[in-house]
Amino acid sequence: MKKITTIVFVLCSMVSFAQIDLESILEGGVGDAQTFLRGYIQPAPTGFGYGVNGGWYTTAKTHKFLGFDIAVIANASMVPSSSETFTFNEADYTNIQLDGGTGTSSAELPTLFGSQKLADRPLLEFSDSDGNSISSSTLPGAGLEQAIGFNAVPSAMVQIGLGLWKNTDLKVRFIPKQSAPEYEFSAFGIGIQHDLKQWIPFVKRLPFDVSALVAWNDVKSKAFLDVENEPNQALEFNTKTFLFQILASKKLSILTLYGGIGTSSFNSDVNVLGTYTTSQDVDYIDPISLNYTGSSLRANAGFSLKVIGINLSADYTVQEFNTVSVTAGFSFR
């Protein structure tokens, strides 16, 4: 099960970032490259940050003492149309401009998850520090749409829950460091789900379960971009997330309906590591360091089925990047 998360991360990273010609972007210098990439890759860390917060629960009912559950969770954060493009303002750049630009021009360009069909994509011209034109190119889009069939940022997790005292569940996500020539990956998360009905007299009589959930994730990952030719070139992608929700669920035989409302937030660092050489033989070492943060109200609803001892569930979360989550696992007590 550990391999699921590494495969999902590598798919997202390698398919998406393989489209970026970093040497060309760095022709304009590190400052311009930072500004440019901040808008261009924004859907990837944002979608991952919101998506990895999915699947923390499939019921508001907590375990009995020492009851437990194990689940594999897969999430897909849908990239909204507003994140398929970003605004390129020439005034924000020193050595990158639109083809035929005047220094004050602007245009909507596709992000990493933008459409390949975006019409009239302008050329970008890259110049050196003396203003001499070096190269020009257009931007690729599509993200993972061609690879997986829809425009979404995937994530996955393995989770274990354990019932403690006073109707409290401890939830743990732990993946020890996984290493291969193409990637490194590790994850740790912890959550606490606590039954609220026991403390509020009139709520005790309600015919459904009510609880609160607080959870935190820390995901560290690195994808090596060109193992054979440039083994030191890598994308480092580290994300921390926080989640708070009030939950409710109702069990109907083998079917459980559940939902919740709360908040989700993330903090992601994206670093481009290694040495990159431009056409002017200028070397840049570890040239890109970006930080993304976000927070959103979230509300989700879903259902869980218990079939032959296996719990299968699916839910949909409405937030800044709407997310579909599916889980499969089993529980005891």
Kinemage of the C-alpha trace (Angstrom):
@kinemage 1
@onewidth
@group {chain A} dominant
@subgroup {mainchain}
@vectorlist {calphas} color= white
{ca met a 1} P 0.000 0.000 0.000
{ca lys a 2} L 2.935 2.345 0.601
{ca lys a 3} L 3.733 2.291 -3.108
{ca ile a 4} L 0.366 3.824 -3.991
{ca thr a 5} L 1.298 7.267 -2.687
{ca thr a 6} L 4.737 7.264 -4.291
{ca ile a 7} L 3.325 6.229 -7.657
{ca val a 8} L 0.683 8.977 -7.497
{ca phe a 9} L 3.261 11.620 -6.568
{ca val a 10} L 5.704 10.573 -9.275
{ca leu a 11} L 2.897 10.538 -11.870
{ca cys a 12} L 1.886 14.075 -10.912
{ca ser a 13} L 5.430 15.415 -10.730
{ca met a 14} L 7.094 13.744 -13.690
{ca val a 15} L 4.252 14.097 -16.207
{ca ser a 16} L 3.674 17.739 -15.283
{ca phe a 17} L 7.152 19.113 -14.692
{ca ala a 18} L 8.689 17.264 -17.628
{ca gln a 19} L 6.912 19.850 -19.772
{ca ile a 20} L 8.906 22.735 -18.260
{ca asp a 21} L 12.070 23.775 -20.087
{ca leu a 22} L 13.837 25.251 -17.061
{ca glu a 23} L 16.950 26.254 -18.971
{ca ser a 24} L 14.847 28.414 -21.303
{ca ile a 25} L 12.933 30.020 -18.456
{ca leu a 26} L 16.196 30.763 -16.624
{ca glu a 27} L 17.487 32.677 -19.667
{ca gly a 28} L 15.678 35.647 -18.147
{ca gly a 29} L 17.438 35.266 -14.785
{ca val a 30} L 16.396 33.812 -11.450
{ca gly a 31} L 14.153 36.734 -10.475
{ca asp a 32} L 12.061 36.490 -13.637
{ca ala a 33} L 11.988 32.691 -13.440
{ca gln a 34} L 10.674 32.812 -9.851
{ca thr a 35} L 7.916 35.263 -10.788
{ca phe a 36} L 6.982 33.286 -13.882
{ca leu a 37} L 6.900 29.841 -12.251
{ca arg a 38} L 4.900 31.080 -9.268
{ca gly a 39} L 1.898 31.610 -11.543
{ca tyr a 40} L 2.595 28.783 -13.960
{ca ile a 41} L 2.785 25.869 -11.490
{ca gln a 42} L 0.279 27.241 -8.924
{ca pro a 43} L -2.435 24.569 -9.475
{ca ala a 44} L -0.083 21.699 -8.556
{ca pro a 45} L 0.819 22.653 -4.952
{ca thr a 46} L -2.623 24.149 -4.336
{ca gly a 47} L -4.515 21.095 -5.561
{ca phe a 48} L -2.210 18.734 -3.688
{ca gly a 49} L -2.521 20.774 -0.474
{ca tyr a 50} L -6.306 20.648 -0.504
{ca gly a 51} L -6.533 17.102 -1.845
{ca val a 52} L -4.281 15.376 0.664
{ca asn a 53} L -6.664 16.561 3.418
{ca gly a 54} L -9.341 14.272 1.987
{ca gly a 55} L -10.428 10.909 3.363
{ca trp a 56} L -9.721 11.494 7.053
{ca tyr a 57} L -13.119 10.080 8.036
{ca thr a 58} L -15.995 8.020 6.666
{ca thr a 59} L -18.221 8.143 9.758
{ca ala a 60} L -18.803 10.431 12.717
{ca lys a 61} L -19.083 7.427 15.025
{ca thr a 62} L -15.902 6.739 16.987
{ca his a 63} L -14.519 3.282 17.764
{ca lys a 64} L -15.011 1.403 20.988
{ca phe a 65} L -11.888 1.135 23.139
{ca leu a 66} L -9.089 -0.481 21.089
{ca gly a 67} L -11.271 -0.783 18.024
{ca phe a 68} L -9.362 0.039 14.849
{ca asp a 69} L -9.553 0.609 11.115
{ca ile a 70} L -7.085 0.548 8.207
{ca ala a 71} L -7.785 2.320 4.924
{ca val a 72} L -6.199 3.259 1.611
{ca ile a 73} L -7.314 6.712 0.457
{ca ala a 74} L -7.182 8.216 -3.037
{ca asn a 75} L -8.048 11.848 -3.775
{ca ala a 76} L -8.450 13.928 -6.912
{ca ser a 77} L -8.634 17.730 -6.621
{ca met a 78} L -10.377 19.258 -9.606
{ca val a 79} L -8.527 22.196 -11.142
{ca pro a 80} L -11.032 25.068 -11.502
{ca ser a 81} L -11.131 27.028 -14.733
{ca ser a 82} L -9.736 30.070 -12.900
{ca ser a 83} L -6.500 28.129 -12.288
{ca glu a 84} L -6.099 26.989 -15.886
{ca thr a 85} L -4.626 30.383 -16.788
{ca phe a 86} L -2.545 33.060 -15.088
{ca thr a 87} L -2.008 36.699 -15.958
{ca phe a 88} L 1.397 37.535 -17.421
{ca asn a 89} L 2.176 41.225 -16.871
{ca glu a 90} L 5.291 42.420 -18.684
{ca ala a 91} L 5.822 45.103 -16.039
{ca asp a 92} L 6.599 42.347 -13.497
{ca tyr a 93} L 9.571 41.084 -15.536
{ca thr a 94} L 12.979 42.386 -16.577
{ca asn a 95} L 14.048 39.936 -19.295
{ca ile a 96} L 10.870 38.094 -20.324
{ca gln a 97} L 8.230 39.736 -22.483
{ca leu a 98} L 5.477 38.902 -24.921
{ca asp a 99} L 6.395 38.695 -28.585
{ca gly a 100} L 6.024 42.230 -29.862
{ca gly a 101} L 5.295 43.499 -26.369
{ca thr a 102} L 5.695 47.102 -25.307
{ca gly a 103} L 6.728 46.589 -21.687
{ca thr a 104} L 3.212 47.347 -20.462
{ca ser a 105} L 1.365 44.489 -22.174
{ca ser a 106} L -0.355 41.578 -20.447
{ca ala a 107} L -1.916 38.295 -21.530
{ca glu a 108} L -3.658 35.242 -20.125
{ca leu a 109} L -1.317 32.245 -20.407
{ca pro a 110} L -2.023 28.586 -19.584
{ca thr a 111} L -0.802 27.277 -16.245
{ca leu a 112} L 0.767 23.856 -15.904
{ca phe a 113} L -2.795 22.489 -15.776
{ca gly a 114} L -4.121 24.807 -18.474
{ca ser a 115} L -5.756 23.774 -21.696
{ca gln a 116} L -3.689 22.666 -24.669
{ca lys a 117} L -6.462 24.173 -26.803
{ca leu a 118} L -6.099 27.719 -25.470
{ca ala a 119} L -6.261 29.763 -28.637
{ca asp a 120} L -3.746 32.375 -29.733
{ca arg a 121} L -1.104 31.551 -27.148
{ca pro a 122} L 1.513 34.280 -27.571
{ca leu a 123} L 5.218 33.672 -27.836
{ca leu a 124} L 7.373 34.596 -24.881
{ca glu a 125} L 10.729 36.199 -25.642
{ca phe a 126} L 13.685 35.612 -23.291
{ca ser a 127} L 16.529 38.139 -23.203
{ca asp a 128} L 19.884 38.339 -21.418
{ca ser a 129} L 20.875 41.059 -18.941
{ca asp a 130} L 21.961 43.283 -21.843
{ca gly a 131} L 18.545 43.074 -23.502
{ca asn a 132} L 19.674 40.793 -26.335
{ca ser a 133} L 16.972 38.347 -27.412
{ca ile a 134} L 18.028 34.734 -26.793
{ca ser a 135} L 15.028 32.509 -27.434
{ca ser a 136} L 11.267 32.374 -27.672
{ca ser a 137} L 8.685 29.719 -26.860
{ca thr a 138} L 5.053 29.070 -26.027
{ca leu a 139} L 3.803 27.368 -22.876
{ca pro a 140} L 2.500 23.812 -22.711
{ca gly a 141} L -0.668 23.081 -20.792
{ca ala a 142} L -2.877 20.033 -20.174
{ca gly a 143} L -1.290 18.931 -16.884
{ca leu a 144} L -2.431 15.359 -16.261
{ca glu a 145} L -5.536 15.546 -18.422
{ca gln a 146} L -3.968 13.570 -21.256
{ca ala a 147} L -2.428 11.033 -18.840
{ca ile a 148} L -5.433 10.285 -16.604
{ca gly a 149} L -8.386 11.629 -18.584
{ca phe a 150} L -9.382 14.645 -16.503
{ca asn a 151} L -7.813 17.820 -15.165
{ca ala a 152} L -7.100 17.046 -11.521
{ca val a 153} L -4.256 16.876 -9.007
{ca pro a 154} L -4.047 13.369 -7.463
{ca ser a 155} L -2.911 12.374 -3.980
{ca ala a 156} L -3.117 9.226 -1.870
{ca met a 157} L -2.596 8.094 1.707
{ca val a 158} L -2.600 5.033 3.986
{ca gln a 159} L -4.317 5.590 7.336
{ca ile a 160} L -4.814 3.686 10.600
{ca gly a 161} L -7.382 4.597 13.274
{ca leu a 162} L -7.443 3.401 16.887
{ca gly a 163} L -10.169 3.817 19.507
{ca leu a 164} L -9.023 5.323 22.827
{ca trp a 165} L -10.808 6.504 25.960
{ca lys a 166} L -13.880 8.742 26.149
{ca asn a 167} L -15.020 7.949 22.583
{ca thr a 168} L -11.863 9.353 21.028
{ca asp a 169} L -10.116 8.013 17.932
{ca leu a 170} L -6.441 8.514 17.139
{ca lys a 171} L -5.786 8.555 13.386
{ca val a 172} L -2.258 8.114 12.034
{ca arg a 173} L -0.853 8.420 8.530
{ca phe a 174} L 2.712 7.157 8.355
{ca ile a 175} L 4.857 6.191 5.396
{ca pro a 176} L 8.564 5.721 6.144
{ca lys a 177} L 10.971 7.158 3.615
{ca gln a 178} L 10.626 5.406 0.258
{ca ser a 179} L 13.563 5.758 -2.121
{ca ala a 180} L 14.142 4.856 -5.760
{ca pro a 181} L 16.338 6.326 -8.517
{ca glu a 182} L 13.414 8.499 -9.640
{ca tyr a 183} L 11.976 9.688 -6.313
{ca glu a 184} L 12.025 9.979 -2.527
{ca phe a 185} L 8.833 10.124 -0.484
{ca ser a 186} L 7.720 10.096 3.155
{ca ala a 187} L 4.581 11.145 5.002
{ca phe a 188} L 3.292 11.535 8.527
{ca gly a 189} L -0.092 12.715 9.692
{ca ile a 190} L -2.053 12.654 12.907
{ca gly a 191} L -5.711 13.300 13.651
{ca ile a 192} L -8.009 13.251 16.666
{ca gln a 193} L -11.731 12.539 16.297
{ca his a 194} L -13.870 12.997 19.410
{ca asp a 195} L -17.551 12.205 20.009
{ca leu a 196} L -19.520 15.354 20.934
{ca lys a 197} L -22.896 13.806 21.785
{ca gln a 198} L -21.696 12.560 25.168
{ca trp a 199} L -21.136 16.118 26.429
{ca ile a 200} L -24.304 17.887 25.256
{ca pro a 201} L -27.534 16.662 26.909
{ca phe a 202} L -30.033 17.417 24.138
{ca val a 203} L -27.655 16.181 21.413
{ca lys a 204} L -27.501 12.754 23.076
{ca arg a 205} L -31.062 12.102 21.927
{ca leu a 206} L -30.388 12.792 18.250
{ca pro a 207} L -30.694 9.684 16.023
{ca phe a 208} L -27.294 10.207 14.394
{ca asp a 209} L -23.650 10.565 15.442
{ca val a 210} L -21.860 13.896 15.868
{ca ser a 211} L -18.133 14.405 16.413
{ca ala a 212} L -15.262 16.829 15.818
{ca leu a 213} L -12.046 16.156 13.902
{ca val a 214} L -8.689 17.943 14.003
{ca ala a 215} L -5.948 16.634 11.679
{ca trp a 216} L -2.474 17.535 10.396
{ca asn a 217} L -0.341 16.170 7.511
{ca asp a 218} L 3.360 16.504 6.667
{ca val a 219} L 4.344 15.141 3.243
{ca lys a 220} L 7.952 15.304 1.999
{ca ser a 221} L 8.757 14.338 -1.567
{ca lys a 222} L 11.393 14.697 -4.246
{ca ala a 223} L 11.290 13.729 -7.923
{ca phe a 224} L 14.537 13.507 -9.905
{ca leu a 225} L 13.972 15.071 -13.307
{ca asp a 226} L 16.738 13.495 -15.417
{ca val a 227} L 18.292 10.543 -13.571
{ca glu a 228} L 20.574 9.405 -16.401
{ca asn a 229} L 21.973 12.718 -17.632
{ca glu a 230} L 21.577 15.179 -14.726
{ca pro a 231} L 21.198 13.168 -11.499
{ca asn a 232} L 21.404 16.260 -9.279
{ca gln a 233} L 18.393 17.950 -10.905
{ca ala a 234} L 15.292 17.424 -8.792
{ca leu a 235} L 11.943 18.867 -7.813
{ca glu a 236} L 11.473 19.033 -4.038
{ca phe a 237} L 7.855 19.290 -2.947
{ca asn a 238} L 7.036 19.527 0.794
{ca thr a 239} L 3.508 20.118 2.076
{ca lys a 240} L 1.955 20.622 5.500
{ca thr a 241} L -1.827 20.716 5.935
{ca phe a 242} L -4.359 21.347 8.702
{ca leu a 243} L -8.019 20.334 8.892
{ca phe a 244} L -10.850 21.026 11.327
{ca gln a 245} L -14.378 19.704 10.819
{ca ile a 246} L -17.627 19.062 12.644
{ca leu a 247} L -18.940 15.686 11.454
{ca ala a 248} L -22.305 13.927 11.352
{ca ser a 249} L -23.284 10.458 10.125
{ca lys a 250} L -26.193 8.032 10.127
{ca lys a 251} L -25.852 4.254 9.838
{ca leu a 252} L -28.570 2.432 7.872
{ca ser a 253} L -27.792 -1.308 7.864
{ca ile a 254} L -24.721 -1.726 5.632
{ca leu a 255} L -24.931 1.901 4.421
{ca thr a 256} L -23.566 4.907 6.301
{ca leu a 257} L -24.272 8.459 5.155
{ca tyr a 258} L -21.804 11.055 6.398
{ca gly a 259} L -20.875 14.706 5.979
{ca gly a 260} L -19.096 17.596 7.614
{ca ile a 261} L -18.263 21.274 7.535
{ca gly a 262} L -15.070 23.022 8.574
{ca thr a 263} L -11.832 24.520 7.276
{ca ser a 264} L -8.788 23.258 5.375
{ca ser a 265} L -5.395 24.938 4.972
{ca phe a 266} L -1.973 24.114 3.538
{ca asn a 267} L 1.601 25.388 3.307
{ca ser a 268} L 3.711 24.031 0.414
{ca asp a 269} L 7.364 24.598 -0.506
{ca val a 270} L 8.437 23.914 -4.085
{ca asn a 271} L 12.191 23.931 -4.729
{ca val a 272} L 14.041 23.264 -7.976
{ca leu a 273} L 17.409 21.749 -7.077
{ca gly a 274} L 20.536 21.077 -9.117
{ca thr a 275} L 22.618 22.915 -11.687
{ca tyr a 276} L 21.045 24.400 -14.829
{ca thr a 277} L 23.043 25.943 -17.685
{ca thr a 278} L 21.558 28.506 -20.058
{ca ser a 279} L 22.492 28.978 -23.707
{ca gln a 280} L 24.788 31.799 -22.572
{ca asp a 281} L 26.732 29.285 -20.406
{ca val a 282} L 25.420 30.818 -17.191
{ca asp a 283} L 25.070 28.246 -14.405
{ca tyr a 284} L 22.326 28.488 -11.808
{ca ile a 285} L 22.475 26.234 -8.744
{ca asp a 286} L 19.244 25.431 -6.853
{ca pro a 287} L 17.614 28.348 -8.676
{ca ile a 288} L 13.943 28.172 -7.651
{ca ser a 289} L 12.383 28.352 -4.192
{ca leu a 290} L 8.637 29.005 -3.975
{ca asn a 291} L 6.117 28.942 -1.151
{ca tyr a 292} L 2.361 28.540 -1.500
{ca thr a 293} L -0.256 28.888 1.227
{ca gly a 294} L -4.020 28.644 1.154
{ca ser a 295} L -7.091 28.134 3.297
{ca ser a 296} L -10.705 27.450 2.480
{ca leu a 297} L -14.005 26.618 4.061
{ca arg a 298} L -14.914 23.048 3.168
{ca ala a 299} L -18.086 20.982 3.240
{ca asn a 300} L -18.316 17.373 2.176
{ca ala a 301} L -20.863 14.587 1.932
{ca gly a 302} L -20.504 10.903 1.112
{ca phe a 303} L -21.489 7.353 1.784
{ca ser a 304} L -19.819 4.187 3.004
{ca leu a 305} L -20.771 0.564 2.331
{ca lys a 306} L -19.654 -2.449 4.321
{ca val a 307} L -19.511 -5.480 2.017
{ca ile a 308} L -18.048 -8.824 3.142
{ca gly a 309} L -16.096 -7.077 5.883
{ca ile a 310} L -14.644 -4.441 3.522
{ca asn a 311} L -15.543 -0.771 3.884
{ca leu a 312} L -15.880 1.111 0.611
{ca ser a 313} L -16.621 4.835 0.637
{ca ala a 314} L -16.744 7.879 -1.592
{ca asp a 315} L -17.339 11.563 -0.879
{ca tyr a 316} L -17.227 14.944 -2.560
{ca thr a 317} L -15.756 18.052 -0.930
{ca val a 318} L -16.698 21.592 -1.903
{ca gln a 319} L -13.781 23.972 -1.302
{ca glu a 320} L -11.374 26.129 -3.340
{ca phe a 321} L -10.303 23.006 -5.286
{ca asn a 322} L -13.284 20.637 -5.110
{ca thr a 323} L -12.091 17.122 -4.274
{ca val a 324} L -13.322 13.574 -4.809
{ca ser a 325} L -12.117 11.023 -2.242
{ca val a 326} L -12.520 7.232 -2.299
{ca thr a 327} L -11.369 4.807 0.383
{ca ala a 328} L -11.149 1.059 0.817
{ca gly a 329} L -10.313 -0.762 4.040
{ca phe a 330} L -11.733 -2.595 7.028
{ca ser a 331} L -12.614 -1.811 10.620
{ca phe a 332} L -13.124 -3.699 13.899
{ca arg a 333} L -15.269 -2.563 16.847
